[in-house]
Amino acid sequence: AIRLLGGDYRAALPEFDALTDAYARIAGPTGEQARACRAQAARCRAELGQVTDALAALQGVLNVVRAVDSDVSEEAVELRHNIGMLLLAQGRTAEARQVLEPLHQDMCMVFGPEDEMTVEIAEALAELGLDLDGSAS
């Protein structure tokens, strides 16, 4: 975690991969700690430019979270947000919109439109509106 916080993603990645394997052996591959380490490893991959692998890993973790918890659990919201923003950063606007629009709706319903992350997602969607049709939505 210190390596991740320090921005040393290349050194943090194998540590998170090893922790994922260890936690998977101890508590199973769907255990909370294994999921958290898998997600952190994916974030390292994204920072290292391995976007396809990062997105696949984040989606895999999200699928597990959805199966064991809910789409609006704290963990699911964070993963959905990470996926949407990573897609947006990659210029994959249509895919980003498909992730961020339902996330925004869920966030408004559960946390309210004034919630910090809800506002951030609304701003990202506003940017998507500009990117998709050239005008403000």
ZIDARA-V614094 format. One record per backbone hydrogen bond with DSSP energy under -1.0 kcal/mol. CO is the residue of the C=O (numbers start at 1). NH is the residue of the N-H. E is the energy in kcal/mol with one decimal. If there is no record, write none. Layout:
# ZIDARA-V614094
co & nh & e
CO & NH & E
CO & NH & E
This chain:
# ZIDARA-V614094
co & nh & e
1 & 5 & -2.8
2 & 6 & -2.1
3 & 8 & -2.6
4 & 7 & -1.6
7 & 9 & -1.5
8 & 12 & -2.0
9 & 13 & -2.4
12 & 16 & -2.5
13 & 17 & -2.5
14 & 18 & -2.4
15 & 19 & -2.5
16 & 20 & -2.6
17 & 21 & -2.1
18 & 22 & -2.4
19 & 23 & -3.0
20 & 24 & -2.3
21 & 25 & -1.9
22 & 26 & -1.9
23 & 27 & -3.2
24 & 28 & -1.1
28 & 31 & -1.7
31 & 35 & -2.5
32 & 36 & -2.5
33 & 37 & -2.3
34 & 38 & -2.3
35 & 39 & -2.5
36 & 40 & -2.3
37 & 41 & -2.6
38 & 42 & -2.1
39 & 43 & -2.2
40 & 44 & -2.1
41 & 45 & -2.3
42 & 46 & -2.4
43 & 47 & -2.2
44 & 48 & -1.6
45 & 50 & -2.8
46 & 49 & -1.5
49 & 51 & -1.4
50 & 54 & -2.4
51 & 55 & -3.1
52 & 56 & -2.1
53 & 57 & -2.4
54 & 58 & -2.8
55 & 59 & -2.5
56 & 60 & -2.2
57 & 61 & -2.4
58 & 62 & -2.6
59 & 63 & -2.4
60 & 64 & -1.6
61 & 65 & -2.7
62 & 66 & -2.8
63 & 67 & -1.5
64 & 68 & -2.0
65 & 69 & -2.6
70 & 73 & -1.1
73 & 77 & -2.8
74 & 78 & -2.1
75 & 79 & -2.2
76 & 80 & -3.0
77 & 81 & -2.5
78 & 82 & -2.7
79 & 83 & -2.7
80 & 84 & -2.6
81 & 85 & -2.8
82 & 86 & -2.2
83 & 87 & -2.5
84 & 88 & -2.3
85 & 89 & -2.6
86 & 90 & -1.4
87 & 92 & -2.4
88 & 91 & -1.7
91 & 93 & -1.6
92 & 96 & -2.5
93 & 97 & -2.6
94 & 98 & -1.8
95 & 99 & -1.3
96 & 100 & -3.3
97 & 101 & -2.6
99 & 103 & -1.3
100 & 104 & -2.9
101 & 105 & -2.3
102 & 106 & -2.4
103 & 107 & -2.9
104 & 108 & -2.7
105 & 109 & -2.1
106 & 110 & -2.8
107 & 111 & -2.7
107 & 112 & -1.3
112 & 115 & -1.3
115 & 119 & -2.5
116 & 120 & -2.1
117 & 121 & -2.6
118 & 122 & -2.3
119 & 123 & -2.4
120 & 124 & -2.1
121 & 125 & -2.5
122 & 126 & -2.1
123 & 127 & -2.0
124 & 128 & -2.1
125 & 129 & -2.1
126 & 130 & -1.4
127 & 131 & -2.2
128 & 132 & -2.7
129 & 133 & -1.8
130 & 134 & -1.5
